[in-house]
Amino acid sequence: MNVQSIVTAVLFFALLGGIYAASYYLNHKTPKPPGCEDLKPQCKGCHDKNCINHPEYHR
């Protein structure tokens, strides 16, 4: 392996990491649409209390 291919690979992964970080930042900066600020699912389909959608999970 030559040095140029290693530098190219490092720069490529740095670019991918930068794109991910920018996307993550911009996603958290975007406001939620009106009516979606505090949504809580009202699931009553199963009896699994460990499911995050079950109302008992949030108590």
C-alpha positions as CSV (number, residue, x, y, z in Angstrom):
1,M,0.0,0.0,0.0
2,N,1.3,3.4,-0.9
3,V,0.9,6.5,1.2
4,Q,-1.4,8.2,-1.3
5,S,-4.1,5.5,-1.0
6,I,-4.0,5.7,2.8
7,V,-4.3,9.5,2.7
8,T,-7.2,9.2,0.2
9,A,-9.0,6.6,2.5
10,V,-8.5,8.8,5.6
11,L,-9.8,11.9,3.7
12,F,-12.8,9.9,2.4
13,F,-13.8,8.7,5.9
14,A,-13.3,12.2,7.3
15,L,-15.6,13.6,4.6
16,L,-18.3,10.9,5.5
17,G,-18.0,11.8,9.2
18,G,-18.3,15.5,8.4
19,I,-21.4,14.9,6.3
20,Y,-22.9,12.8,9.1
21,A,-22.1,15.4,11.8
22,A,-23.6,18.2,9.7
23,S,-26.8,16.2,9.0
24,Y,-27.1,15.3,12.6
25,Y,-26.7,19.0,13.7
26,L,-29.2,20.3,11.0
27,N,-31.7,17.6,11.9
28,H,-31.7,18.6,15.6
29,K,-31.9,22.3,14.6
30,T,-35.1,21.8,12.5
31,P,-38.2,22.6,14.5
32,K,-41.0,20.0,14.8
33,P,-44.1,20.5,12.7
34,P,-47.1,22.0,14.4
35,G,-49.1,19.4,16.2
36,C,-46.2,17.1,16.7
37,E,-44.5,18.6,19.7
38,D,-45.7,16.2,22.3
39,L,-46.9,13.0,20.7
40,K,-47.5,9.9,22.9
41,P,-48.7,6.7,21.3
42,Q,-51.9,5.3,22.6
43,C,-51.2,1.7,21.8
44,K,-53.5,-0.9,23.3
45,G,-52.9,-3.7,20.9
46,C,-50.7,-6.0,23.0
47,H,-49.9,-6.6,26.6
48,D,-46.1,-6.2,26.4
49,K,-45.4,-3.6,29.1
50,N,-41.7,-3.4,28.1
51,C,-42.7,-2.0,24.7
52,I,-41.9,1.8,24.4
53,N,-45.3,2.3,22.7
54,H,-47.3,0.9,25.6
55,P,-48.7,3.5,28.0
56,E,-47.5,1.6,31.1
57,Y,-43.9,2.0,29.9
58,H,-44.0,5.7,30.5
59,R,-45.2,5.5,34.1
